[in-house]
Amino acid sequence: MKIFCCVVFCVLYVLSAEGQNLVPNSSGECHTTCPGNTAYAPYGMQGIKYWNNPTTGNPDVYDTCCSVPREVPNNLMGYQYPKTGNAYMGFSLFYASYEYREYLQVKLLQPLIANECYQVKFYLNLANKRSLYSIGKAGAYLSAVPINQAITTSLAVTPQVVSSGVQLNDTLNWMLVEGSFTASGGEEYLIIGAFGDDVSLDTASFDPSSSYGSYYYIDDICLSACGSSCRAGVDQDTFNICRDESITLSLDGEYVFFDSMGNNISELSYQVNNDTLITVMINDTMSCLTYSDSVWIMLDTNKTSKTNEMEVCENVSTQLTSVRTAHQYQWNPNLHLSCNDCPEPYFDGDSSADYHVEVTDTITNCIYNDSFFVEVMSCDFDYQVFIPNAFSPDDDGVNDKLKVVTIGLADDWKIMIYGRYGKKIFEGKSWDGTYNGQDVLGTVVLYFEGNTSSRYNQLGETSLEGDIISLQMVENVSILR
């Protein structure tokens, strides 16, 4: 089964459903009529779908719709609420006076594949009214053919999955029995019970006042591929859409999906203005169960374009920085720019110009636009240093690094950052606001050092003309987080 998510502009997301339980009617919920009512015997499997008895033992089914003695939660064998839904089944796994076994058998939804790993899970609860003993060994056997034997003793087969040997003696809580195995191929029938002679079951005295043996309720039976879930659900918890786009959820498979309002979402579209959690109700028709999963629709927060106005000196190289943190860039026009597909090209021109950058987020496929107006001015100075008095290293793509802009200076300038106790914590050209991997807070002191001994002329060539001037500047810089 797969769920397909499609946003407008034909952007297609494919979401797979996680897990497939190969056991139909895994909780005993599906029946042709309420088991044990007037048309049927007071015990047995009459009325339940898919499950049968592989021997002449007599397992049972219990449901909230039943009357005495199969009612839920209070019935002839004990008192217990279902782990899931309204029903569970029950069987005798050991009898005190002589060897007696009851088993449950079901045909899987599809045969097992050779050399593939599968896991079996089911939950047991020891009935608290008729259990003289508990046992330590219950298991599951997989067969390529159905079993139909006129016996009430143990089946002479070797189960692929057996419980750990810990006493299954909880009458209040449901106990998980699980195990994995490698399929031979073609196994199509699951048989659950206690296998082997009485000694091999590791029995232990439980209720001396009882005159029965070991009777267990069973619920939530699952056989699935190793590592997968026993329930269908969306395996992608979140996905992103762009502003002003809608998303359509559709599905293919034996499951029916509904949202929290009961709407069939096979063709239901959503358009959201903020992050939205959608509850998906899943109707598992093969087990007569409805349960829920949830999906976050995350609206990409980097939405609005920002117009940037810059004043630069003619023929002085100046860096343009997009506010986007995304991944693919296209600058237009490609005039007086050092590159047209990088996030921060350098402008070096003698006339004012408008620039447009298209930014594509490669994760969400959302496309955003920024614009820059660069105004070129005549500047009457040999050199200039611009030191910001604050920056905000919060990873939003704007002023994340402390950068000094220089005009007419040699490229060997540097900045040194000093913390509150006078300790130097950085030396270089661009600082990200951290020291030893930790965020620095408050205000720091920036010390700038440079000289004009190797300035650049208008053609970008090194010029040694003019006086050599050493520059040293100090500025307090605030860190905004």
N, C-alpha and C positions, 0 to 999 in steps of 0.2 A: 504494500500500500504506500502511496506517495501523496503528499499534499503539495499543490503548486501555488505559489504566490506570485502574482503579476502586478507590477505597478504600471501606471500610465507611461506613454512613450515606449511601450513594448519592452520594458526592462523586466526580465523574468527571473524570479527566485524559485528554486526548487527545494522544498522541505520534505524530508523523508519522515515517515512515521517510525517510531522506535518500538521494537518488540512485537513478537507475535506468539501468542500462546497456542500451541498445537492441540491443546485439550479442549474440546467443546464442552459446554455446560460445566465449566470448571468449579462452580460453586453449588451445583445442584438446583439452580434457580429455574431451569427450563423443564416444564412438565406439561403433559396433555391435559391433565386435570389435577386438582390438589391431591397429592399422594396420601393414601391411608384413609380417605373419606369413604362414604358409604358404599361406593361401587367397588372398592378394593379391600383386600385383606388388611388387617390392622398392622401387619409388618410386611417388609419386603420392598422391592424396587418398582412396584407397579406405578405407572403414570410418569415416571421420570424419563427424560429424553436422553438418548445416546449411551447412557451407562447400562451395564447388564452384569449379571452374576456368572462368572466363569465356572463355578462349581455348584453343588447343591446346598451350599451354605445359604444363609439368609440375611444379607446386609439390608440396611434400612435407609429411608430418607425422611428428614424432618423439615417442616416449613411452618411459618407463621399462619398459613391458611389452614393447617391441619387441625383436626380434632384429636381427642384422647385416643391412643397414647402417643401420638407423634407431634404434639403441639410444641411450639417454640415460644419461650425458652424452657418451660417446665414440662418434661415428658417422662415416660416410664423409666428411662435409663439414667436420667440425670437432669441437671439444670445448667443451661448454657445458651448464650446468645450467639448468633452467627458471627464469624469474623468479617464476612462480606455479605451484603444482601439480606435475604430473608430465610435462607435455607442452608442446611448442611446434611451430610450423609453420616451413617454410623455402621460399624461392623465389629464383630468379635474377633480379636487377634489371638486369644488364648483362652482355654477353658480348663478349669481346675481338675475335673474328674477324668477326662480323657482328651486325646488329641482332637481338637476341633478348630477349624479356621474358616473365616469368611473373607472373601476378596471382592474387589471392585474392578471392573474392566470397561475400557472405552476405546473406540477406534479413533485414532488421531486424524487431524484434518488433512495431513499428507504424510507419506512415508518418509522415514529418516534417510539422510544421505550418507553414504559410506565415508568413513574416515573423518566425519565432521563431529565436533564437540557439542554435546547437548547437556543441559542442566535440568534436573527434576526438583521441584519444590512442592511441598504440601504441608498443611498445618493439622496437628492432632490435638485433641483434648480428651483427657481421661474422664469418662462418665462417672459422676460421683455417687450414684445410687447402687450400681450393680457391679462394681469392680473390686474383686477380692485381691487381685494382683495388678501390678504394672509390669511392663516389659521394657527392655532396652534396645530391641532390634525390630524395626519396621522398615520396609523397603519397597522398591518398585522394580518390576520386570518388564522389559520390552520384547515383544514377540512379533515375528513377521506374519503369523497367522493367529486367528482368535483361539482362545482356550475354551473348551467345553467338556468338562470332565464330571462324571457323576460320583464325586467324592466330597467328603466334608473334612478330610485331613489336609495336611500341608501339600502344596504343589511341589512336585519334584523338579524344580528349575532353580537356576542360580540368578538372583536379582543383580541388575547392574548397579543399583543404588541401595545402600543400607545405612540406617542411622548410626550414629557414632558409638552407641552402647550406653550412653547416659540414660538413666531411668526416665521414661516418659510418664511422669507421675503428677503432672500439673492438672488440677481440676478446675482452676480459675482462669488461667491464661492459655491461649493457643500456642502450641510448641511447633517450631519450624523444623521439618526434616528436609534435608537437601543433599544433593550430591551431583556429580557430573560423570560423564562417560563418553567414550568414542563409539559412534554407531558402526555396526557392521554393514549397514545398508539394507533398506527394505523393511525395517521394523515399523509396524503400523498399529500395534495394539499396546496399550499401557495397562498393566495389572498391578494393583497396589494391595499390600497386605503384610503378613508376617510369614517368612519363608524359613524352612528348616524344622527340625524336631523341637520338642518343648525345651530341652536343655539349652539349645543354641539361642533361644530368645532372651536369655538373661533376665528371667522373671524375678520379681521381688514382691514380698507381701505388702499389701497396701491397706485394705480394709477388712480385718478379720470377721467383721459382722456380716459381710456380704456372702452370698452363696453362689455367685456367678464366677466369672473368670476375669478377663481383661477386655472391657468394651470401650471403644474409642469413637469419638466424633471426628470427622474429617472435613476440611473446607479449603478453599483457595488452592486448587491443584493446578500445577503449571509444568509444562515441558516446553522449553524454548532453546534457541541457540545460545551457547555459552556467552556470557557477557551482555546479553540483551535483556530488556525488560519483559515481564510477563504481561504487561498491559500495553495496548497501543496508546501512543501519545506523540505529540510533536517533539521531534528530537532536537529542534533548534529553539532555544528559549527566547531569543530576541532576534529581531531583524530591523533594519533601518529603512526609512523612506524619506524622501525629500519633501520640503515644504510645498504645499499646493498639489501634492500628488496623492492618489488614492491607491489602495491595495485590495486585491480580490483574493480570497481564500477559496480554493477548490480542492476536491479530493477524488481519489480513485481507489476502490477497494471495498471490502465487506463491512467496513465500519461507517457509521453515519455520525456526522459532527453537527453540533448545535452550539450557538453562543449562549451566554448566561441568560438571555431573554427568551430562549427556546427557538430561535430562528435557525433554520437549516442554513449552514454557511457554505454550502457547495458553490453558490454563486453570489455570496454576500460581499459587498465592497465597503471598505472603511476609509474615511478621510479624517485625519486627526489633526488637532492644533497643538497637542502636547503629547508627551509620552503616555501611552495608553496600554493597560493590561486587559487582554481579552481572555475571558474564561471559555474554554472549549469543552462542551459536554459530549462525551463519546459514548455512543450506543453500540455495545458489543452484542450483535444479534445472535452470535453463536453461543454466548453464555448468559443471555438474557439479563445483562448488567448494564447500567449506565454510570459512568464515573467522569471525572473532570480532569483537564489539564489546562495550562495557561500559557499564553504567548504575549510577550511584550512587543508592541509596535513602538519603536524608538524614532522620534522625529529628530533628524539631524539638526543640531543646535547651531551650526555655523551657517546661518542662512542669509543675512542681509549683506548687501554689497556696501562698501565704504569708499567714499570719494576722498582721495588724498591730494592735498595741494602742497606743492613744494616750491621754494624759491632757491635757485642755485646760481652760482656764478658761471658766466659763460666759459665754455671749454675747460671746466673743472669737473673731474670725474666724481659723480654722486650716485650713491646706491639707492635703488628703488626697492622697497620691501612690501610684499603682499601681506595682508592681515591673515591670510589663510594658512592653515597648518596642513593642508592636504598635499597631494602627491604629484599631479601632473599640471604643467603650466604652459600657457601659450600667450605671449605678449605681442600686441599689434599697436602701431606699425613697428616693424623691425628696423627702426631708424635711430642712429646714435646710441644703440644699446649693445652691451658686450655679449649678450645672448638673448634668445627669444623663447627658450624653453626651460629656464631656470627660475627659482623662486625670487632671487635678488639680483637682477642685472644692474650693471653700472651705466648711467647716462653720462655722455660726454658730448654735448652739442652746443651750438651758438644761437639757437632760436627756441622759443617756447613751443610746447607740444602737448597734446592729449594722448595718453596711453591707456590701453584697455588690456586687462589680463583675464583670461578664462582659466579657472582652476577646476580640475576634475578630481573628486575624491575617489580613489581607486577602491575603497572599501564599500561605499554606498552607491557609487556611480552618480552621485549628485554633482551638478555643475553650478558653479558660482562665478560671479563677475566682480572685479574690482576696477576702479578707474583712477588714474593719476593725471593731474594737471601739473606740468613742470614749467614754471615760469623762470626764464633765463634773464639774469640781470647783469649789468656791468658792475664790477667790484673793484674799488681802488684800494687794494692792499696787496702786500707781498705774501702774507701768510695769515691763516686764521685757524683757531682751534675751538670746536664746539663741544662742551662737556655738559651732558645732561645732569640735572640735580635730583633726578629720581628715575626709577625703572621698576617694572612689575614682572618678575620671573614666575608667572603662574601658568605657563604653557598654553596661553590662549592665542599665540601667534602675534601678539602686539607687545612691543617693548620687553620681550622676554630676556634680552641680554643688554648689559651695559656696554654701549659702544660710543667711542669718541670719534668725531668727524674732524679731519684735518684738511686744510687747503694750503698748498705751497710749502709743505714740509717734506723732509726726507722720510723714507718709509721705515726708518729704524726707531721711530718713537715707541714708547711703551707707557702703560699705566701700571701703577702699583696700588693695591687695595689694602688698607689697614683696618683692623677691627677695633672694637671699643677699648681694648687695653693696649693699643699700639702695636699689636702683632701683625706682621705682614701675612695676608692670607691669599694673595693672588698677585701674579705678575704676568703681563701679556698685553693683548690688544682688545679682547672681548671677554667679559666675565658673565657667568650664568647665575651668580648669586649664591653659590654653594662653597663650602670649605670641607674638604675630606668627606665629600658625599652628603653632607648635612646642609640644610637650608640655613642661610644667615639672615638674621632678623634685625630690624631697626635701621640705624644710620651708620654708614661707613665713611672713611676718608679716602678720597681718590687723589693720588699724586701722579701728575703727568710730567713726562720728561721727553724732550725732543730737540731737534735743531734744524736750521735752514741751510745746512752746508751742501745739500744736494737736492735742489728744488727741480721742478719739472716745468718745461716751457709749454706753449700751447700745442705743440706737435707731439707731446708726450715724450720728448727727448730730455735726457738729463742735462741740466745747465749748472755750471759752477759760478755763474756770475752773481755778484752781490756780496754783501757782508755775511759772515758766518754768525748766526745768532742762536744761542742756546736758550731753550725755553723750559721753565719749571713752573708748574701750576698746581694749586691745591684746591679741592672742592669737596664739600660735604654732599654725599649722595644718599637719598632715602630709598629704602627697599620697600615697595608696596606689595603686599600679598593679600 
